[in-house]
């Protein structure tokens, strides 16, 4: 039953076309916003392929922060991401005051390690997932600091 509910919910995350996304992030220094991003409300990358993005979807079925954080965590773990921070994530707050949770992962892809951060924010109407990451060897300390800052720069 649980699996039957979660799979359709995850499919919703990929269907942002026509949702009228309005979420914005502060573009980190050295990054350029990317246009025509069908699955994202916002997405930017640097020259090394390090990316920051935000997905926006209706909060349907209506769930709280713990529910949607669990959905995102389960989805990523099934895709081979290994959790690197505490269960339930680290508390954070968006620039507009929405409480959220930060999840930190790594993934081995063909012998290369990719770092990935996800910040989950939930309102009565929307679920926002801010994603950031890239090849560990290409993410500089400055990139990491900029990405961390971007995770909380969400403005719905």
Secondary structure as the mmCIF struct_conf table of DSSP 4:
data_model
#
loop_
_struct_conf.conf_type_id
_struct_conf.id
_struct_conf.beg_label_comp_id
_struct_conf.beg_label_asym_id
_struct_conf.beg_label_seq_id
_struct_conf.end_label_comp_id
_struct_conf.end_label_asym_id
_struct_conf.end_label_seq_id
HELX_RH_AL_P HELX_RH_AL_P1 UNK A 2 UNK A 13
TURN_TY1_P TURN_TY1_P1 UNK A 14 UNK A 14
TURN_TY1_P TURN_TY1_P2 UNK A 17 UNK A 18
BEND BEND1 UNK A 19 UNK A 19
STRN STRN1 UNK A 24 UNK A 24
HELX_LH_PP_P HELX_LH_PP_P1 UNK A 26 UNK A 28
TURN_TY1_P TURN_TY1_P3 UNK A 29 UNK A 30
STRN STRN2 UNK A 32 UNK A 33
HELX_LH_PP_P HELX_LH_PP_P2 UNK A 34 UNK A 34
BEND BEND2 UNK A 35 UNK A 35
TURN_TY1_P TURN_TY1_P4 UNK A 38 UNK A 39
BEND BEND3 UNK A 41 UNK A 41
STRN STRN3 UNK A 42 UNK A 45
TURN_TY1_P TURN_TY1_P5 UNK A 47 UNK A 48
STRN STRN4 UNK A 51 UNK A 58
BEND BEND4 UNK A 61 UNK A 61
HELX_RH_AL_P HELX_RH_AL_P2 UNK A 65 UNK A 78
TURN_TY1_P TURN_TY1_P6 UNK A 79 UNK A 80
STRN STRN5 UNK A 82 UNK A 83
BEND BEND5 UNK A 85 UNK A 85
TURN_TY1_P TURN_TY1_P7 UNK A 87 UNK A 88
STRN STRN6 UNK A 90 UNK A 93
TURN_TY1_P TURN_TY1_P8 UNK A 95 UNK A 96
BEND BEND6 UNK A 97 UNK A 97
STRN STRN7 UNK A 99 UNK A 109
TURN_TY1_P TURN_TY1_P9 UNK A 110 UNK A 111
STRN STRN8 UNK A 112 UNK A 122
BEND BEND7 UNK A 124 UNK A 125
STRN STRN9 UNK A 126 UNK A 135
HELX_RH_3T_P HELX_RH_3T_P1 UNK A 136 UNK A 138
HELX_RH_AL_P HELX_RH_AL_P3 UNK A 141 UNK A 151
TURN_TY1_P TURN_TY1_P10 UNK A 152 UNK A 152
STRN STRN10 UNK A 155 UNK A 155
#
